[in-house]
């Protein structure tokens, strides 16, 4: 256990514009996406995944990927990244000015085939080409391991499998690998045990957690991750997103709730939780529903004097 | 730290029928409340707070207190309790067949005055009479410390104040005291620190946590409580309830999410999470909104074979 000391820094990687929106059924205008991204950066977010360079036919909500990438006003000190599924995606991302990309592979074979239409081994081979180009072109690489805590098709996923896939991504040149609880089935105990196993092979400062709140445990799992030594967490403003395997279910861990908890624990994120909450409420209006993030619904804690 | 071992038992105290419904604006029929309570007991709940014997003028949603208390089919091995604000409430509860009652006092003076219309000291004096009667009549007594982690009027609440109020309730004869994060502002670190301070004065097996999810941290705070040695948690089916100080905000920790997490950690609750989720969905239909509990929206994790 390496519970964080007060004042320690914790990094938040905002994935709402990509992982959140790709699972929302309501289309959001490109301009609104740009406003959201810039609003989040204004709030202090310094790492943000802005879109995915997938084939727009597969994920229509992100069909404006290049326009988003080109439209955002880049700010110094902020890392803007995009998911890329293959070399073509990488090339499109690079052409649109992206200097950081992320690759995703599942820990479970079946989910990878359903998600990427290729086996895990073939996917990693294909990624080697992308990684090679990224290295030569000085583009930063991040890896995701999906279904690290459970697969909608295969059920439990063996821990050594997760460790092996994470190691492969790091070997490709990823500076960091984010372990995804894609369908929101992890328990805090499982998170702790997983990180203990991972730590034997990979230093934890290269591991992030990507948690979904499908069954309400995302923030508790983040706490377990913190206590085990992880200091990088992915989250989505407002808890945008959903779960294709559980229609109507909640999406990613909400950025504002994560930041509020970290701040309450005396940890430093550099993020203004109330500005994130403002963006969350604005996105809720655009999407026509109250987003699941709680802090943005409750607002700050302001002690009020009693009525006379 | 006394993190629970796998297989250890954790008790869940269902407070939805009281703390949940008293903060819901939609009135629920008495018969529907009885169906809910019996459904929760069917699901394996063995401790349940069924209503509050307050003056119906103050809390109209619970005006049918006596009818609920009399209407439920009691099952052996299940503890049905009710909140009582004073001797008159106690007498009404006892007359309606309640064999367990709970007393609530705030850790902060101002909240207590707003909530109970009396100072903390006067409230405890008044409770001594109730406690005396309960002892003589063999009625089980539980205590709540409200605003233990923060007050909507006074802000932070000194830890020694919380410990002192908890000790007073135990001295009155309460078998257990539940520390309430009434407005949902606690952080996991604060929970851990509070329990460490409490433990110096009171054995933790007489302490429960009553967490609200106003800002999304209820389950993470429960995890911190578990790790610190608490084994009794209050929760509300579906996360029913709200917060009078944050209109539109989430209510209590949702029973189904708590049970799902505990079960995922290999802990025993004796509760069937899917049956709780069914009750949560039924209550959502009655209240005309999707309740905040996540597990009841997502449903169980069923690994599905891939499409051919």
Interface residues (C-beta under 8 A of the other chain):
Chain A: X6 X110 X113 X114 X150 X151 X152 X153 X154 X155 X183 X184 X185 X186 X187 X188 X189 X190 X213 X214 X215 X216 X217 X219 X220 X222 X223 X224 X227 X243 X245 X246 X248 X249 X250 X254 X256 X257 X260 X261 X264 X265 X266 X290 X292 X293 X294 X295 X297 X298 X299 X301 X303 X304 X305 X306
Chain B: X6 X110 X113 X114 X150 X151 X152 X153 X154 X155 X183 X184 X185 X186 X187 X188 X189 X190 X213 X214 X215 X216 X217 X219 X220 X222 X223 X224 X227 X243 X245 X246 X248 X249 X250 X254 X256 X257 X260 X261 X264 X265 X266 X290 X292 X293 X294 X295 X297 X298 X299 X301 X303 X304 X305 X306
